[in-house]
Amino acid sequence: MALYSSPGTPPSGLSGTEVVAGTKGTLPYLLIPDPLPGMPRVLALWLEGRTAVVGPAVPVEDAVVSLGWARKLLTMVPQGASAGIHFVDDHLATLMLFQDPLLASHLSAKWLGRLADMTPQQRQWTEETLLAWLEGGGTLPAARLLRIHPQAVRNRLRNLEKVFGSGLRDPRARFELLLALKIQIMASEYARLRRRAGMLSLLQTTGPNRNLRTNGR
């Protein structure tokens, strides 16, 4: 388990023989055997709202690998922005896509960079339509996902063909397009969490009852 701050002495139910605590760099970590009855509940009480990431259960010799995955995901969950326990097993696709952030960014730019000349509204419609079409597997499923008439989807797809050309008929290109859209969605969520963490940090620093100057005074 990777954390930003140590929760202190383990409570009853987690003895020192069951939990190995340490520090790598400046961040603490915990190695916990699996399975233990009632573990999620005990951990939640012990962590007291701290942000923590639990790696998958692996053989002892692979513990450092599991911890590495947990710490990678921890960097994508800014401290204070999303308190609680997160599990690597719930975010495997995210971790795979962002193992190399520069490569992920390049893939996204390769396809979605073609939309740069659109207005924000046009780009939103285009990306929503493309994502629904790729995930739904066709015009009718996309129309249901978007809650619009199938003809509206067909009209949008004609515009998409002008942008992406034969790529929409190439399975490998469609797969890359789907990945590019997913990368953008994940990156936007990460940016949102970072902004939220920044706002929470500012509130904690200034306090809710700071004096405000009004009416020029």
C-alpha positions in Angstrom: 0.0 0.0 0.0 1.3 3.5 -0.9 0.4 6.6 1.1 1.3 10.2 1.4 1.5 10.1 5.2 1.9 7.4 7.8 -1.2 6.4 9.8 0.8 5.6 12.8 0.6 2.5 15.1 -1.6 -0.3 13.6 -4.8 -0.9 15.5 -6.0 -4.2 17.0 -6.5 -6.6 14.2 -3.3 -5.5 12.4 -0.4 -6.6 14.5 3.2 -5.7 13.8 3.8 -9.3 12.6 1.1 -8.8 9.9 2.1 -5.4 8.6 5.5 -4.3 7.4 5.9 -0.5 7.4 8.7 1.4 5.7 9.6 4.5 3.8 10.8 4.8 0.2 12.1 8.2 -0.6 9.9 10.6 1.3 6.7 8.5 1.1 5.6 5.7 3.5 4.4 2.3 2.4 2.8 -0.7 4.1 3.1 -4.4 3.1 0.1 -6.3 4.2 -0.6 -10.0 3.7 -3.6 -11.1 1.8 -6.2 -12.1 2.6 -7.1 -11.0 6.1 -10.7 -11.1 7.3 -12.3 -7.7 7.5 -9.2 -6.0 6.1 -10.9 -3.2 4.1 -12.9 -2.1 7.2 -9.9 -2.2 9.5 -7.8 -0.2 7.0 -10.4 2.4 6.5 -10.7 3.0 10.2 -6.9 3.1 10.6 -6.3 5.5 7.7 -8.8 8.0 8.9 -9.6 9.5 5.5 -6.0 9.5 4.2 -5.4 8.9 0.5 -4.0 5.5 0.0 -3.5 3.0 -2.9 -3.5 -0.7 -2.5 -1.6 -2.8 -5.1 -2.7 -6.2 -6.2 -1.9 -9.3 -4.1 1.2 -10.9 -5.5 3.8 -13.5 -4.4 6.2 -12.1 -1.8 9.1 -11.9 -4.3 6.9 -9.5 -6.5 5.9 -7.2 -3.6 8.1 -4.4 -4.9 6.4 -4.5 -8.3 2.9 -4.3 -6.7 4.1 -1.4 -4.6 5.5 0.3 -7.7 2.1 0.1 -9.4 0.5 1.5 -6.2 2.9 4.4 -6.0 2.4 5.2 -9.7 -1.4 5.4 -9.2 -0.9 7.4 -6.0 0.8 10.2 -8.1 -2.4 10.3 -10.2 -4.5 10.9 -7.1 -3.3 14.2 -5.6 -3.2 14.4 -1.8 -6.5 15.6 -0.4 -8.3 15.6 -3.7 -9.7 12.1 -3.4 -9.4 10.7 0.1 -9.9 7.1 0.8 -8.6 3.8 -0.4 -8.0 3.2 -4.1 -7.2 -0.2 -5.6 -4.8 -0.7 -8.5 -7.1 -3.5 -9.8 -9.8 -0.9 -10.5 -7.4 1.3 -12.5 -5.4 -1.1 -14.6 -6.2 0.5 -17.9 -5.3 3.9 -16.6 -1.9 2.7 -15.4 -1.2 1.0 -18.6 -2.0 4.1 -20.7 0.1 6.3 -18.5 3.2 4.2 -17.9 4.8 6.5 -20.5 3.0 9.9 -20.2 5.0 11.3 -23.1 4.0 8.5 -25.4 0.4 8.7 -24.3 0.4 12.4 -25.0 1.9 11.8 -28.5 -0.8 9.2 -29.3 -3.6 11.6 -28.2 -2.1 14.5 -30.2 -1.6 12.3 -33.3 -5.4 11.8 -33.7 -7.1 14.6 -31.7 -4.7 17.3 -32.9 -6.8 17.2 -36.1 -9.6 18.9 -34.1 -7.5 21.9 -33.1 -9.3 24.3 -35.5 -12.7 23.5 -34.2 -14.6 25.7 -31.7 -14.9 24.2 -28.2 -18.5 23.2 -28.8 -17.7 21.6 -32.2 -14.9 19.7 -30.6 -17.0 18.5 -27.8 -19.7 17.2 -30.1 -17.1 15.6 -32.4 -15.4 13.8 -29.5 -18.6 12.7 -27.9 -19.9 11.3 -31.2 -16.7 9.5 -32.0 -16.4 8.0 -28.5 -20.1 6.8 -28.6 -19.6 5.4 -32.1 -16.4 3.5 -31.2 -17.7 2.2 -27.9 -21.1 1.4 -29.1 -20.0 -0.3 -32.3 -22.2 1.5 -34.8 -24.6 4.3 -35.6 -27.7 3.0 -33.7 -25.9 2.2 -30.5 -24.2 5.6 -30.7 -27.5 7.3 -31.1 -28.9 5.6 -28.1 -25.8 6.5 -26.0 -26.0 10.1 -27.1 -29.9 10.2 -27.0 -30.1 11.7 -30.4 -31.6 10.6 -33.8 -29.5 8.1 -35.8 -29.6 10.5 -38.7 -27.9 13.1 -36.6 -25.1 10.6 -35.8 -24.8 9.8 -39.6 -24.4 13.5 -40.3 -21.7 13.9 -37.7 -19.9 10.8 -39.0 -19.8 12.3 -42.5 -17.9 15.2 -41.0 -15.7 12.9 -39.0 -14.7 11.1 -42.3 -13.5 14.4 -43.6 -11.2 14.7 -40.6 -10.0 11.2 -40.1 -10.5 9.8 -43.7 -9.9 6.1 -44.1 -8.8 5.8 -40.4 -12.4 5.2 -39.4 -12.4 2.1 -41.5 -9.1 0.7 -40.2 -9.5 -1.4 -37.1 -6.0 -0.5 -35.8 -6.7 3.2 -36.3 -10.1 3.0 -34.6 -8.4 1.3 -31.6 -5.8 4.1 -31.5 -8.6 6.7 -31.7 -10.4 5.1 -28.8 -7.2 5.1 -26.8 -6.6 8.8 -27.6 -10.1 9.7 -26.4 -9.6 7.7 -23.2 -6.3 9.3 -22.6 -7.8 12.7 -22.9 -10.7 11.9 -20.6 -8.2 10.5 -18.0 -5.9 13.5 -18.3 -8.9 15.8 -17.8 -9.9 14.0 -14.7 -6.4 14.1 -13.3 -6.3 17.9 -14.0 -9.6 18.2 -12.2 -8.3 16.4 -9.2 -5.1 18.6 -9.2 -7.2 21.7 -9.2 -9.4 20.4 -6.4 -6.3 19.5 -4.4 -5.0 23.0 -4.9 -8.2 24.6 -3.8 -8.3 22.4 -0.7 -4.7 23.3 0.1 -5.5 27.0 -0.3 -8.5 26.8 2.0 -6.5 25.0 4.6 -3.7 27.6 4.4 -6.0 30.7 4.5 -8.8 29.3 6.6 -12.5 29.8 6.1 -12.8 32.9 8.3 -10.0 35.0 6.8 -10.6 38.8 6.8 -11.7 40.2 3.5 -11.3 43.8 2.4 -14.6 45.1 1.0 -15.8 48.5 -0.2 -12.3 49.7 -0.6 -11.4 49.2 3.0 
